């Protein structure tokens, strides 16, 4: 695949203990957060919609409804329940956009990547005016034995006209889109083959401290300790824990206005190479960087 044919960033999954507490935190960071929604498989979420991608704040709300995984069926809810039980809060999954979940599954299988049964589900989404509309999705899961704490799937949005809403995409901090998802690993090169297959990207860039996987509108970056320090300047994760999702970068319309809003809301920040950094303890386990668009 060329870059134009590779899979774009769709969303990331952020398990949290309490959805409303996490929503309040992200509101302090200047994000607009959608109302609570509930999945039919035991989890609930609140979203932060951006220009073409989003964050999913997730928690278990009905543990009795969580399906067990099978040999061919990946359980999104069970993975995130177990991840949260082990790790607490943070980022558990990276999701890329799908035009055809069946085609993605076939592509994963052809590359000898795990290819689970397609998973379909729907729910009612609350619109900004309080009405409800149907949303539905088809998911194709895969994964890497070298990144057991990181979940991966593609998402085909069946009713995008009911999902994306401009009122939910306007943020006080000026955020426009999620541009980069960061994985920390002692050996970024170990993940070259899997991330190339998962993303469909072919022009991956490898240096002594980073693996950069370009996708439409964004980047997946795998950083070792030196790479993390170079790009985030501190607040380093524990690299002895293996590969983990740990950082997100956002493009904002006016970085000075973003800085002023965060200061007004008493959010602890630091500057690094022109970016505003919010360290993981202040954002439920994920380091956030705001960059001028």
LUMKOL-974526 format. One record per residue (C-alpha): residue number from 1; x, y, z. Coordinates in nm, 2 decimals, always signed. Layout:
num=NUM | X=X | Y=Y | Z=Z
...
END
This chain:
num=1 | X=+0.00 | Y=+0.00 | Z=+0.00
num=2 | X=+0.11 | Y=+0.36 | Z=-0.06
num=3 | X=+0.05 | Y=+0.62 | Z=+0.21
num=4 | X=-0.28 | Y=+0.72 | Z=+0.05
num=5 | X=-0.39 | Y=+0.36 | Z=+0.07
num=6 | X=-0.27 | Y=+0.28 | Z=+0.42
num=7 | X=-0.51 | Y=+0.30 | Z=+0.72
num=8 | X=-0.55 | Y=+0.63 | Z=+0.90
num=9 | X=-0.57 | Y=+0.69 | Z=+1.27
num=10 | X=-0.93 | Y=+0.63 | Z=+1.38
num=11 | X=-0.92 | Y=+0.64 | Z=+1.76
num=12 | X=-0.74 | Y=+0.53 | Z=+2.08
num=13 | X=-0.89 | Y=+0.35 | Z=+2.38
num=14 | X=-0.82 | Y=+0.49 | Z=+2.73
num=15 | X=-0.95 | Y=+0.27 | Z=+3.01
num=16 | X=-1.03 | Y=+0.48 | Z=+3.32
num=17 | X=-1.17 | Y=+0.40 | Z=+3.67
num=18 | X=-1.46 | Y=+0.65 | Z=+3.65
num=19 | X=-1.59 | Y=+0.79 | Z=+3.32
num=20 | X=-1.73 | Y=+1.11 | Z=+3.48
num=21 | X=-1.41 | Y=+1.18 | Z=+3.67
num=22 | X=-1.20 | Y=+1.13 | Z=+3.36
num=23 | X=-1.44 | Y=+1.34 | Z=+3.15
num=24 | X=-1.40 | Y=+1.62 | Z=+3.41
num=25 | X=-1.02 | Y=+1.59 | Z=+3.38
num=26 | X=-1.03 | Y=+1.61 | Z=+3.00
num=27 | X=-1.27 | Y=+1.90 | Z=+3.02
num=28 | X=-1.00 | Y=+2.08 | Z=+3.23
num=29 | X=-0.76 | Y=+2.01 | Z=+2.96
num=30 | X=-0.99 | Y=+2.20 | Z=+2.72
num=31 | X=-1.16 | Y=+1.91 | Z=+2.54
num=32 | X=-1.54 | Y=+1.87 | Z=+2.47
num=33 | X=-1.65 | Y=+1.53 | Z=+2.59
num=34 | X=-1.96 | Y=+1.35 | Z=+2.47
num=35 | X=-2.24 | Y=+1.22 | Z=+2.70
num=36 | X=-2.21 | Y=+0.87 | Z=+2.84
num=37 | X=-2.29 | Y=+0.58 | Z=+2.61
num=38 | X=-2.32 | Y=+0.21 | Z=+2.69
num=39 | X=-2.20 | Y=-0.09 | Z=+2.48
num=40 | X=-2.40 | Y=-0.41 | Z=+2.47
num=41 | X=-2.10 | Y=-0.61 | Z=+2.59
num=42 | X=-2.05 | Y=-0.46 | Z=+2.94
num=43 | X=-1.84 | Y=-0.14 | Z=+2.88
num=44 | X=-1.94 | Y=+0.23 | Z=+2.86
num=45 | X=-1.76 | Y=+0.52 | Z=+2.71
num=46 | X=-1.74 | Y=+0.90 | Z=+2.66
num=47 | X=-1.57 | Y=+1.03 | Z=+2.35
num=48 | X=-1.35 | Y=+1.33 | Z=+2.24
num=49 | X=-1.42 | Y=+1.38 | Z=+1.87
num=50 | X=-1.16 | Y=+1.56 | Z=+1.66
num=51 | X=-1.12 | Y=+1.61 | Z=+1.28
num=52 | X=-1.15 | Y=+1.25 | Z=+1.16
num=53 | X=-1.03 | Y=+1.08 | Z=+1.48
num=54 | X=-1.12 | Y=+1.06 | Z=+1.84
num=55 | X=-1.03 | Y=+0.94 | Z=+2.20
num=56 | X=-1.25 | Y=+0.69 | Z=+2.37
num=57 | X=-1.26 | Y=+0.71 | Z=+2.75
num=58 | X=-1.38 | Y=+0.36 | Z=+2.85
num=59 | X=-1.48 | Y=+0.18 | Z=+3.17
num=60 | X=-1.65 | Y=-0.15 | Z=+3.27
num=61 | X=-2.01 | Y=-0.08 | Z=+3.36
num=62 | X=-2.17 | Y=-0.42 | Z=+3.35
num=63 | X=-1.91 | Y=-0.69 | Z=+3.41
num=64 | X=-2.17 | Y=-0.97 | Z=+3.38
num=65 | X=-2.22 | Y=-0.88 | Z=+3.02
num=66 | X=-1.86 | Y=-0.91 | Z=+2.91
num=67 | X=-1.82 | Y=-1.20 | Z=+2.67
num=68 | X=-1.52 | Y=-1.44 | Z=+2.71
num=69 | X=-1.27 | Y=-1.46 | Z=+2.42
num=70 | X=-1.27 | Y=-1.77 | Z=+2.21
num=71 | X=-1.01 | Y=-1.93 | Z=+1.98
num=72 | X=-1.13 | Y=-1.72 | Z=+1.69
num=73 | X=-1.32 | Y=-1.44 | Z=+1.87
num=74 | X=-1.14 | Y=-1.14 | Z=+2.03
num=75 | X=-1.33 | Y=-0.99 | Z=+2.32
num=76 | X=-1.28 | Y=-0.61 | Z=+2.33
num=77 | X=-1.44 | Y=-0.58 | Z=+2.67
num=78 | X=-1.25 | Y=-0.87 | Z=+2.83
num=79 | X=-0.92 | Y=-0.73 | Z=+2.69
num=80 | X=-0.98 | Y=-0.39 | Z=+2.84
num=81 | X=-1.12 | Y=-0.52 | Z=+3.17
num=82 | X=-0.80 | Y=-0.74 | Z=+3.21
num=83 | X=-0.58 | Y=-0.45 | Z=+3.10
num=84 | X=-0.73 | Y=-0.21 | Z=+3.36
num=85 | X=-0.71 | Y=-0.48 | Z=+3.63
num=86 | X=-0.34 | Y=-0.51 | Z=+3.56
num=87 | X=-0.24 | Y=-0.16 | Z=+3.47
num=88 | X=-0.49 | Y=+0.08 | Z=+3.61
num=89 | X=-0.55 | Y=+0.37 | Z=+3.38
num=90 | X=-0.38 | Y=+0.47 | Z=+3.05
num=91 | X=-0.40 | Y=+0.38 | Z=+2.68
num=92 | X=-0.48 | Y=+0.02 | Z=+2.59
num=93 | X=-0.56 | Y=+0.01 | Z=+2.22
num=94 | X=-0.49 | Y=+0.17 | Z=+1.89
num=95 | X=-0.76 | Y=+0.17 | Z=+1.62
num=96 | X=-0.71 | Y=+0.25 | Z=+1.25
num=97 | X=-0.99 | Y=+0.34 | Z=+1.01
num=98 | X=-1.13 | Y=+0.07 | Z=+0.79
num=99 | X=-1.31 | Y=+0.09 | Z=+0.46
num=100 | X=-1.38 | Y=-0.28 | Z=+0.47
num=101 | X=-1.33 | Y=-0.49 | Z=+0.79
num=102 | X=-1.35 | Y=-0.82 | Z=+0.60
num=103 | X=-1.08 | Y=-0.70 | Z=+0.36
num=104 | X=-0.86 | Y=-0.60 | Z=+0.66
num=105 | X=-0.91 | Y=-0.93 | Z=+0.82
num=106 | X=-0.81 | Y=-1.11 | Z=+0.50
num=107 | X=-0.50 | Y=-0.88 | Z=+0.47
num=108 | X=-0.39 | Y=-0.96 | Z=+0.83
num=109 | X=-0.43 | Y=-1.33 | Z=+0.76
num=110 | X=-0.23 | Y=-1.30 | Z=+0.44
num=111 | X=+0.05 | Y=-1.14 | Z=+0.64
num=112 | X=+0.04 | Y=-1.42 | Z=+0.90
num=113 | X=-0.09 | Y=-1.18 | Z=+1.16
num=114 | X=-0.36 | Y=-1.29 | Z=+1.40
num=115 | X=-0.70 | Y=-1.25 | Z=+1.22
num=116 | X=-1.00 | Y=-1.29 | Z=+1.45
num=117 | X=-1.37 | Y=-1.31 | Z=+1.35
num=118 | X=-1.52 | Y=-0.98 | Z=+1.24
num=119 | X=-1.71 | Y=-0.82 | Z=+1.52
num=120 | X=-2.02 | Y=-0.61 | Z=+1.46
num=121 | X=-2.21 | Y=-0.40 | Z=+1.71
num=122 | X=-2.43 | Y=-0.10 | Z=+1.73
num=123 | X=-2.58 | Y=+0.14 | Z=+1.99
num=124 | X=-2.77 | Y=+0.46 | Z=+2.02
num=125 | X=-2.57 | Y=+0.78 | Z=+2.01
num=126 | X=-2.69 | Y=+1.10 | Z=+2.19
num=127 | X=-2.68 | Y=+1.40 | Z=+1.95
num=128 | X=-2.60 | Y=+1.75 | Z=+2.06
num=129 | X=-2.97 | Y=+1.84 | Z=+2.06
num=130 | X=-3.05 | Y=+1.54 | Z=+2.29
num=131 | X=-3.20 | Y=+1.31 | Z=+2.02
num=132 | X=-3.07 | Y=+0.96 | Z=+1.96
num=133 | X=-2.95 | Y=+0.81 | Z=+1.63
num=134 | X=-2.81 | Y=+0.46 | Z=+1.55
num=135 | X=-2.44 | Y=+0.41 | Z=+1.51
num=136 | X=-2.28 | Y=+0.08 | Z=+1.41
num=137 | X=-1.93 | Y=-0.06 | Z=+1.36
num=138 | X=-1.75 | Y=-0.36 | Z=+1.22
num=139 | X=-1.42 | Y=-0.44 | Z=+1.38
num=140 | X=-1.12 | Y=-0.65 | Z=+1.26
num=141 | X=-0.88 | Y=-0.74 | Z=+1.55
num=142 | X=-0.52 | Y=-0.84 | Z=+1.53
num=143 | X=-0.22 | Y=-0.82 | Z=+1.76
num=144 | X=+0.15 | Y=-0.88 | Z=+1.83
num=145 | X=+0.31 | Y=-1.13 | Z=+2.07
num=146 | X=+0.59 | Y=-0.87 | Z=+2.12
num=147 | X=+0.33 | Y=-0.61 | Z=+2.24
num=148 | X=+0.09 | Y=-0.81 | Z=+2.47
num=149 | X=-0.02 | Y=-0.50 | Z=+2.66
num=150 | X=-0.12 | Y=-0.32 | Z=+2.33
num=151 | X=-0.44 | Y=-0.40 | Z=+2.15
num=152 | X=-0.49 | Y=-0.33 | Z=+1.78
num=153 | X=-0.79 | Y=-0.33 | Z=+1.55
num=154 | X=-0.95 | Y=-0.16 | Z=+1.25
num=155 | X=-1.30 | Y=+0.00 | Z=+1.27
num=156 | X=-1.54 | Y=+0.04 | Z=+0.99
num=157 | X=-1.80 | Y=+0.31 | Z=+1.07
num=158 | X=-2.14 | Y=+0.20 | Z=+0.92
num=159 | X=-2.32 | Y=+0.53 | Z=+0.99
num=160 | X=-2.06 | Y=+0.81 | Z=+0.99
num=161 | X=-2.33 | Y=+1.07 | Z=+0.93
num=162 | X=-2.48 | Y=+0.98 | Z=+1.27
num=163 | X=-2.15 | Y=+0.96 | Z=+1.45
num=164 | X=-1.95 | Y=+1.28 | Z=+1.36
num=165 | X=-2.10 | Y=+1.60 | Z=+1.50
num=166 | X=-1.94 | Y=+1.95 | Z=+1.46
num=167 | X=-2.06 | Y=+2.05 | Z=+1.81
num=168 | X=-1.86 | Y=+1.77 | Z=+1.96
num=169 | X=-1.55 | Y=+1.86 | Z=+1.75
num=170 | X=-1.51 | Y=+2.22 | Z=+1.89
num=171 | X=-1.27 | Y=+2.23 | Z=+2.18
num=172 | X=-1.18 | Y=+2.52 | Z=+2.41
num=173 | X=-0.81 | Y=+2.42 | Z=+2.39
num=174 | X=-0.82 | Y=+2.46 | Z=+2.01
num=175 | X=-0.75 | Y=+2.10 | Z=+1.94
num=176 | X=-0.80 | Y=+2.00 | Z=+1.57
num=177 | X=-0.69 | Y=+1.64 | Z=+1.54
num=178 | X=-0.49 | Y=+1.37 | Z=+1.70
num=179 | X=-0.16 | Y=+1.35 | Z=+1.50
num=180 | X=+0.06 | Y=+1.10 | Z=+1.67
num=181 | X=+0.02 | Y=+0.79 | Z=+1.88
num=182 | X=+0.34 | Y=+0.69 | Z=+2.07
num=183 | X=+0.44 | Y=+0.35 | Z=+2.18
num=184 | X=+0.74 | Y=+0.31 | Z=+2.42
num=185 | X=+0.98 | Y=+0.02 | Z=+2.37
num=186 | X=+1.34 | Y=-0.05 | Z=+2.44
num=187 | X=+1.38 | Y=-0.19 | Z=+2.08
num=188 | X=+1.16 | Y=+0.00 | Z=+1.83
num=189 | X=+1.29 | Y=-0.21 | Z=+1.54
num=190 | X=+1.13 | Y=-0.52 | Z=+1.69
num=191 | X=+0.79 | Y=-0.38 | Z=+1.59
num=192 | X=+0.87 | Y=-0.28 | Z=+1.23
num=193 | X=+0.71 | Y=-0.59 | Z=+1.06
num=194 | X=+0.39 | Y=-0.59 | Z=+1.27
num=195 | X=+0.32 | Y=-0.22 | Z=+1.25
num=196 | X=+0.39 | Y=-0.21 | Z=+0.88
num=197 | X=+0.14 | Y=-0.49 | Z=+0.83
num=198 | X=-0.13 | Y=-0.35 | Z=+1.06
num=199 | X=-0.11 | Y=+0.00 | Z=+0.91
num=200 | X=-0.05 | Y=-0.09 | Z=+0.55
num=201 | X=+0.22 | Y=+0.17 | Z=+0.54
num=202 | X=+0.54 | Y=+0.09 | Z=+0.35
num=203 | X=+0.76 | Y=+0.40 | Z=+0.40
num=204 | X=+0.85 | Y=+0.33 | Z=+0.76
num=205 | X=+1.15 | Y=+0.54 | Z=+0.90
num=206 | X=+1.39 | Y=+0.37 | Z=+1.14
num=207 | X=+1.66 | Y=+0.55 | Z=+1.34
num=208 | X=+1.87 | Y=+0.46 | Z=+1.64
num=209 | X=+1.60 | Y=+0.58 | Z=+1.87
num=210 | X=+1.26 | Y=+0.56 | Z=+1.69
num=211 | X=+1.04 | Y=+0.38 | Z=+1.44
num=212 | X=+0.80 | Y=+0.62 | Z=+1.27
num=213 | X=+0.51 | Y=+0.47 | Z=+1.08
num=214 | X=+0.34 | Y=+0.74 | Z=+0.86
num=215 | X=-0.04 | Y=+0.70 | Z=+0.81
num=216 | X=-0.28 | Y=+0.94 | Z=+0.64
num=217 | X=-0.30 | Y=+1.25 | Z=+0.85
num=218 | X=-0.08 | Y=+1.12 | Z=+1.13
num=219 | X=+0.19 | Y=+0.90 | Z=+1.27
num=220 | X=+0.25 | Y=+0.60 | Z=+1.48
num=221 | X=+0.59 | Y=+0.64 | Z=+1.66
num=222 | X=+0.78 | Y=+0.38 | Z=+1.86
num=223 | X=+1.03 | Y=+0.54 | Z=+2.09
num=224 | X=+1.31 | Y=+0.40 | Z=+2.30
num=225 | X=+1.43 | Y=+0.59 | Z=+2.61
num=226 | X=+1.65 | Y=+0.82 | Z=+2.41
num=227 | X=+1.37 | Y=+0.89 | Z=+2.16
num=228 | X=+1.12 | Y=+0.96 | Z=+2.43
num=229 | X=+1.36 | Y=+1.21 | Z=+2.59
num=230 | X=+1.43 | Y=+1.38 | Z=+2.26
num=231 | X=+1.06 | Y=+1.42 | Z=+2.17
num=232 | X=+0.90 | Y=+1.47 | Z=+2.51
num=233 | X=+1.18 | Y=+1.58 | Z=+2.74
num=234 | X=+1.09 | Y=+1.40 | Z=+3.05
num=235 | X=+0.81 | Y=+1.22 | Z=+3.23
num=236 | X=+0.95 | Y=+0.90 | Z=+3.10
num=237 | X=+0.76 | Y=+0.57 | Z=+3.14
num=238 | X=+0.92 | Y=+0.25 | Z=+3.28
num=239 | X=+1.07 | Y=+0.09 | Z=+2.98
num=240 | X=+1.12 | Y=-0.24 | Z=+3.17
num=241 | X=+0.75 | Y=-0.30 | Z=+3.14
num=242 | X=+0.78 | Y=-0.38 | Z=+2.77
num=243 | X=+0.60 | Y=-0.21 | Z=+2.48
num=244 | X=+0.33 | Y=+0.03 | Z=+2.59
num=245 | X=+0.11 | Y=+0.30 | Z=+2.45
num=246 | X=+0.21 | Y=+0.61 | Z=+2.65
num=247 | X=+0.19 | Y=+0.93 | Z=+2.44
num=248 | X=-0.05 | Y=+1.13 | Z=+2.22
num=249 | X=+0.02 | Y=+1.45 | Z=+2.02
num=250 | X=-0.25 | Y=+1.69 | Z=+1.91
num=251 | X=-0.24 | Y=+1.98 | Z=+1.66
num=252 | X=-0.40 | Y=+2.29 | Z=+1.80
num=253 | X=-0.51 | Y=+2.61 | Z=+1.62
num=254 | X=-0.34 | Y=+2.86 | Z=+1.85
num=255 | X=-0.07 | Y=+2.72 | Z=+2.09
num=256 | X=-0.06 | Y=+3.05 | Z=+2.29
num=257 | X=-0.44 | Y=+3.03 | Z=+2.35
num=258 | X=-0.40 | Y=+2.66 | Z=+2.45
num=259 | X=-0.13 | Y=+2.76 | Z=+2.70
num=260 | X=-0.35 | Y=+3.04 | Z=+2.85
num=261 | X=-0.65 | Y=+2.80 | Z=+2.89
num=262 | X=-0.44 | Y=+2.53 | Z=+3.06
num=263 | X=-0.29 | Y=+2.79 | Z=+3.29
num=264 | X=-0.64 | Y=+2.93 | Z=+3.37
num=265 | X=-0.76 | Y=+2.58 | Z=+3.46
num=266 | X=-0.45 | Y=+2.52 | Z=+3.68
num=267 | X=-0.32 | Y=+2.23 | Z=+3.47
num=268 | X=+0.05 | Y=+2.16 | Z=+3.53
num=269 | X=+0.24 | Y=+2.18 | Z=+3.20
num=270 | X=+0.59 | Y=+2.22 | Z=+3.07
num=271 | X=+0.74 | Y=+2.34 | Z=+2.74
num=272 | X=+0.95 | Y=+2.12 | Z=+2.51
num=273 | X=+1.08 | Y=+2.21 | Z=+2.17
num=274 | X=+0.78 | Y=+2.43 | Z=+2.10
num=275 | X=+0.52 | Y=+2.19 | Z=+2.23
num=276 | X=+0.31 | Y=+2.21 | Z=+2.55
num=277 | X=+0.34 | Y=+1.88 | Z=+2.75
num=278 | X=+0.10 | Y=+1.75 | Z=+3.01
num=279 | X=+0.25 | Y=+1.45 | Z=+3.19
num=280 | X=+0.07 | Y=+1.12 | Z=+3.23
num=281 | X=-0.03 | Y=+1.16 | Z=+3.60
num=282 | X=-0.24 | Y=+1.47 | Z=+3.50
num=283 | X=-0.42 | Y=+1.29 | Z=+3.22
num=284 | X=-0.51 | Y=+0.95 | Z=+3.35
num=285 | X=-0.20 | Y=+0.77 | Z=+3.25
num=286 | X=-0.12 | Y=+0.91 | Z=+2.91
num=287 | X=+0.13 | Y=+1.19 | Z=+2.82
num=288 | X=-0.02 | Y=+1.46 | Z=+2.60
num=289 | X=+0.16 | Y=+1.70 | Z=+2.38
num=290 | X=+0.00 | Y=+2.00 | Z=+2.21
num=291 | X=+0.17 | Y=+2.13 | Z=+1.89
num=292 | X=+0.09 | Y=+2.43 | Z=+1.68
num=293 | X=-0.10 | Y=+2.31 | Z=+1.37
END
